[in-house]
Amino acid sequence: MSILKPFLTAMLASTPFLVSAQEMTVKFEKQVIAFESTESVGVFDVNNDGVLDLVSGSFWYKGPEFLDRSLIGQVKRFGEYYEDFSTIPLDVNEDGKIDFVTGGWFEGTLIWKENPGDGSEWPTHEIAKTGNIETTRGWDIDGDGVLEIFPNTPRKALAFYKKTGPDQFEKFPVADMHGHGLGLGDINGDGRKDLVISTGWLEAPSDLKTGSWILHEDFDLGDASIPMIIADVNMDGMNDIIVGQAHSFGLYWLEQQKSGSPFSFVKHDIDPYQSQYHTMEWVDINNDGENELVTGKRYRAHNGRDPGGKDYVGLYYFKWNGESFSKNIISYGPAGEGKGSGLYFSVSDLNGDGWKDIAVAGKDGLVVFHNLGSDR
């Protein structure tokens, strides 16, 4: 089997459905930053010098070269996992220095780490005891320009946390229970941002503080990605849902076909051949004015016990071609050669050349893929 596997993998990768080399329009250069096995990396200006830095696990890495690193503070380790499952930039105490929000599965605590600005270790502050955190996202649900914090806490209550002042957060309950997976976007076209969970979508009330969220059980997505992307994929005026299977095989989109109740969604495969599509971003990676889907296989999500957990890892961008998604390989191969996606990665123009780069962490190390642009 070990002899056949590279051959079978190469054969699958050459099928037109999976990859279309002739449509590859963006090239990337790989820079290995560190061999740490933290699964999250954020991008922000740590030292206020006007240059973006990387923040991942116990360290931050000074941009634009990312060769010098400084200690943030040791992160607790539980087996193969570091208790650091997101890196959401936010000036929590409003002192002009960017802090970040994180949390993890084992301690089940949402925290923020304070940027001291003087080279010392970063103090840790508790936001809330939430129960096991799969990962966390920052989304501006109310349009005030400040991110709200959304921890995904499978098999527990769903809530988000709004910053109401320096180091002050208010809890906004949403649902008594939810599963693995979370997305934010306007499903029904009423102008409000709804939440998508694994068992359906939650219709947002007009008043987020006092109103009730309505669950529409229009689908069952299993262990879905965080995030799920809500976007009008086929540009028909109705938002669709892009979903990865975080702990099994599959990447697909749900086409919304009509408005009204019940809502109707039709499933379309994007890539059914790879597992552990745990996280993704919807960004314009090739500067054509349209967003692409950037995602990849999380390396050792459940320590190799997931279906396909020992298969090759990869990072890709998928381009909508008007009828389906074309798969473009950024990195692919065995761990150490190919690069997986971790739990939380960041896409940003790190060197100011006008092209968005990708910073991605994981149990297979911390890497930056520098976007070299298009040769067409």
C-alpha positions in Angstrom: 0.0 0.0 0.0 2.9 2.4 0.8 4.3 1.8 -2.7 0.9 2.4 -4.4 -0.1 5.4 -2.4 2.1 8.1 -4.1 1.0 6.7 -7.5 -2.7 6.7 -6.6 -2.4 10.2 -5.2 -0.7 11.5 -8.3 -3.3 9.9 -10.5 -6.1 11.5 -8.5 -4.4 14.9 -8.5 -4.2 14.8 -12.3 -8.0 14.3 -12.9 -9.6 17.4 -14.5 -12.2 17.6 -11.6 -9.5 18.0 -9.0 -6.9 20.3 -10.5 -6.6 22.3 -13.7 -3.0 23.3 -14.2 -3.8 25.5 -17.2 -6.0 27.7 -15.0 -3.2 28.3 -12.4 -2.8 32.1 -12.5 -1.0 32.9 -9.3 2.4 31.6 -8.1 3.6 31.4 -4.5 7.0 31.2 -2.8 7.2 29.2 0.4 9.0 30.6 3.4 9.3 28.4 6.5 9.1 30.5 9.6 9.2 28.0 12.4 8.7 24.4 13.2 6.4 25.1 16.1 3.2 23.0 16.1 0.7 25.6 17.1 -2.4 25.6 14.8 -3.2 29.3 14.7 -1.5 32.4 13.2 -2.7 36.0 13.2 -1.3 39.0 11.2 -1.1 42.4 12.7 1.3 45.2 13.6 2.6 44.2 17.0 5.1 47.0 17.6 3.4 49.9 15.8 6.1 50.3 13.3 3.7 50.3 10.3 4.8 46.8 9.3 2.7 43.6 9.7 4.0 40.9 12.0 3.0 37.3 12.6 1.6 36.1 15.9 1.5 32.4 16.5 1.4 30.5 19.8 4.2 31.5 22.2 5.9 33.9 19.8 5.5 36.9 17.5 7.7 37.2 14.4 8.8 40.7 13.3 7.9 41.6 9.7 8.7 41.9 7.0 11.4 39.2 7.1 9.9 37.2 10.1 13.4 36.1 11.1 13.4 37.7 14.6 10.9 36.3 17.1 10.0 37.4 20.6 8.3 35.5 23.4 4.6 36.2 24.1 4.4 33.6 26.9 4.4 29.8 27.0 1.2 28.2 25.8 0.0 25.1 27.7 0.2 21.8 25.8 -2.2 18.9 26.0 -0.8 15.9 24.1 -0.3 17.1 20.5 -2.3 20.3 21.0 -1.4 23.7 22.2 -4.2 25.5 23.9 -4.3 28.3 21.4 -7.0 27.8 18.7 -7.4 31.3 17.2 -5.5 34.6 16.9 -8.1 37.4 16.5 -6.5 40.9 16.5 -8.3 43.4 18.7 -7.3 46.3 20.8 -9.2 45.1 23.8 -8.0 47.6 26.4 -8.0 50.5 23.9 -4.4 51.6 24.6 -3.4 51.8 20.9 -1.6 48.5 20.9 -3.2 45.4 19.2 -3.9 42.5 21.5 -5.5 39.2 20.4 -8.3 36.9 21.4 -7.9 33.1 21.7 -9.0 30.1 23.6 -8.9 26.3 23.5 -10.6 23.0 23.9 -9.1 21.6 27.0 -9.5 24.5 29.4 -12.7 25.8 27.7 -11.9 29.4 28.4 -12.1 32.4 26.1 -9.2 34.7 26.8 -7.3 37.8 25.5 -3.6 38.4 25.6 -2.5 41.9 26.3 0.2 43.5 24.1 2.5 45.2 26.7 4.5 47.0 24.0 7.8 46.8 26.0 9.1 43.4 25.2 7.9 41.7 28.3 5.6 38.6 28.3 1.9 39.3 27.5 -0.5 39.1 30.4 -3.5 36.8 29.9 -7.1 37.9 30.8 -10.2 35.8 30.9 -13.3 36.8 28.9 -15.6 33.9 29.8 -15.8 30.3 30.7 -17.4 28.8 27.6 -16.7 25.1 27.6 -14.6 23.3 25.0 -13.7 25.7 22.2 -13.1 24.1 18.8 -11.9 27.5 17.5 -13.1 31.1 17.5 -13.8 33.8 14.9 -14.1 37.5 15.0 -17.0 38.9 12.9 -18.7 42.3 13.0 -22.3 41.2 13.3 -23.8 44.6 14.1 -21.9 46.8 11.7 -20.3 49.1 14.3 -16.8 48.4 13.0 -15.7 46.4 16.0 -15.4 42.6 15.9 -17.6 40.5 18.0 -16.1 37.2 19.2 -17.8 33.9 18.2 -16.4 30.7 19.9 -17.5 27.4 18.4 -18.3 25.2 21.3 -19.7 21.9 20.0 -22.5 20.3 22.0 -22.8 23.4 24.2 -24.7 26.7 24.0 -24.0 29.2 21.3 -23.2 32.8 22.2 -21.1 35.7 21.0 -19.3 38.3 23.0 -19.4 42.0 22.3 -16.8 44.4 23.4 -18.6 47.2 25.3 -15.6 49.1 26.7 -11.9 48.6 27.5 -11.5 45.0 28.7 -15.3 44.7 28.9 -17.4 42.1 27.1 -21.1 41.4 27.1 -22.4 37.9 26.4 -25.2 37.7 23.7 -26.9 34.2 23.9 -28.0 32.7 20.6 -29.0 29.1 21.0 -29.1 26.5 23.7 -27.1 24.0 21.7 -25.0 23.8 18.5 -22.5 21.4 16.9 -19.2 21.5 15.1 -19.2 24.3 12.5 -20.1 28.0 12.3 -20.7 30.6 9.7 -22.0 34.2 9.5 -24.0 35.8 6.6 -27.4 36.9 5.3 -29.2 33.8 4.3 -32.8 35.1 3.7 -31.9 38.5 2.2 -33.4 40.6 4.9 -30.1 42.6 5.5 -29.3 41.0 8.8 -26.4 38.6 9.4 -27.6 35.1 10.2 -25.6 32.3 11.8 -25.1 28.9 10.1 -24.6 25.9 12.3 -24.2 22.2 11.5 -28.0 21.5 11.9 -29.4 24.5 10.0 -29.3 28.2 10.1 -30.3 30.7 12.8 -32.3 33.7 11.6 -31.1 36.8 13.2 -33.6 39.0 15.1 -33.9 42.7 14.5 -32.6 43.3 18.0 -29.6 41.2 18.8 -29.8 42.0 22.5 -33.4 41.1 23.2 -34.7 39.3 20.2 -34.9 35.5 19.6 -33.0 33.6 17.0 -35.1 31.2 14.8 -33.6 27.9 13.8 -34.4 26.7 10.3 -33.4 23.0 10.1 -32.9 23.0 6.3 -29.8 20.8 6.3 -27.5 18.7 8.4 -23.8 19.3 7.8 -22.1 17.0 10.3 -18.7 18.1 11.6 -18.6 21.2 9.5 -15.8 23.7 9.0 -15.1 26.8 11.0 -15.9 29.0 9.3 -18.5 28.0 6.7 -18.6 30.7 4.0 -21.8 32.5 3.2 -21.5 34.0 -0.2 -23.4 34.3 -3.5 -21.3 31.8 -5.4 -23.2 31.7 -8.7 -24.3 35.4 -8.5 -28.0 34.7 -8.7 -28.8 37.2 -6.0 -29.1 34.5 -3.2 -26.4 33.6 -0.8 -25.1 30.1 -0.8 -23.0 28.2 1.8 -19.5 26.7 1.3 -18.8 23.9 3.7 -15.8 21.7 4.4 -15.9 18.4 6.4 -13.6 19.1 9.2 -13.0 15.5 10.3 -14.0 13.5 7.3 -13.9 13.7 3.5 -15.5 16.5 1.5 -15.7 20.1 0.4 -18.9 21.3 -1.2 -21.3 24.2 -1.6 -25.0 24.4 -1.0 -26.8 26.3 -3.7 -29.8 28.3 -2.4 -32.5 27.8 -5.0 -35.4 29.9 -3.8 -36.4 32.3 -1.1 -39.3 31.7 1.3 -39.9 28.9 3.8 -38.8 26.2 3.8 -35.5 27.2 2.2 -34.1 24.9 -0.5 -30.5 24.0 -0.9 -28.8 21.8 -3.5 -25.4 20.2 -2.7 -22.6 20.5 -5.3 -19.2 18.9 -4.8 -16.0 21.0 -4.9 -13.5 18.4 -3.8 -14.8 15.1 -2.3 -11.3 13.5 -2.4 -9.6 15.0 0.5 -10.4 15.1 4.2 -10.2 17.6 7.1 -11.1 20.8 5.4 -11.4 22.4 8.8 -11.0 26.1 8.0 -11.2 28.4 5.0 -11.1 32.0 3.8 -13.1 33.8 1.0 -10.7 36.4 -0.5 -9.4 37.8 -3.8 -6.1 36.0 -4.1 -5.5 36.7 -7.8 -6.5 40.4 -7.9 -9.3 39.8 -10.5 -11.9 41.6 -8.3 -13.6 38.3 -7.4 -13.1 36.2 -4.3 -11.5 32.7 -4.3 -11.8 30.0 -1.7 -8.6 29.4 0.1 -8.5 26.2 2.2 -6.6 23.0 2.8 -6.3 19.8 4.8 -5.6 20.2 8.5 -2.7 18.0 9.4 -3.4 15.5 12.2 -6.7 17.1 13.2 -7.4 14.2 15.5 -3.9 13.0 15.7 -4.2 10.9 12.5 -7.4 9.1 13.5 -9.8 10.9 11.1 -10.7 9.3 7.8 -7.9 10.2 5.5 -5.9 11.5 8.4 -2.6 10.0 7.2 -3.0 11.1 3.6 -0.9 13.8 2.0 -1.6 17.4 3.1 -2.2 20.4 1.0 -3.2 24.1 0.6 -5.2 25.2 -2.3 -7.3 28.0 -3.8 -10.5 27.2 -5.7 -11.6 29.5 -8.5 -15.3 29.8 -9.5 -15.3 29.5 -13.3 -19.0 30.2 -13.8 -20.1 26.6 -13.6 -17.9 24.9 -10.9 -14.8 25.4 -8.9 -11.3 24.8 -10.3 -8.7 23.6 -7.9 -5.3 25.3 -7.9 -2.5 23.8 -5.8 -0.4 26.1 -3.6 1.3 23.2 -1.7 0.8 19.5 -1.7 2.7 16.4 -0.5 3.7 14.5 2.6 4.0 16.5 5.8 7.1 18.6 5.6 6.9 18.9 1.8 3.2 19.8 1.5 1.6 22.2 4.0 -1.8 21.8 5.7 -4.1 24.5 6.9 -4.2 24.2 10.7 -7.2 25.7 12.7 -6.8 29.4 11.9 -4.8 31.0 9.1 -4.5 34.6 7.8 -4.5 36.1 4.4 -3.0 39.6 4.1 -0.6 41.6 1.9 2.5 41.2 4.1 5.0 43.2 2.0 2.8 45.9 0.5 3.2 44.7 -3.1 -0.5 44.6 -3.7 -0.9 40.8 -3.6 -2.3 38.9 -0.7 0.0 36.4 1.0 -1.0 33.4 3.2 0.3 32.8 6.7 -0.6 29.3 7.8 0.3 27.4 11.0 -0.4 23.8 12.1 1.2 20.7 13.6 3.3 20.7 10.5 4.9 24.1 11.2 4.5 27.8 10.5 4.8 28.9 6.9 4.3 32.0 4.8 3.3 31.6 1.1 4.4 34.8 -0.6 2.1 35.6 -3.5 4.2 36.4 -6.5 1.3 37.4 -8.6 0.1 36.4 -12.0 2.2 35.6 -15.0 -0.7 36.3 -17.3 
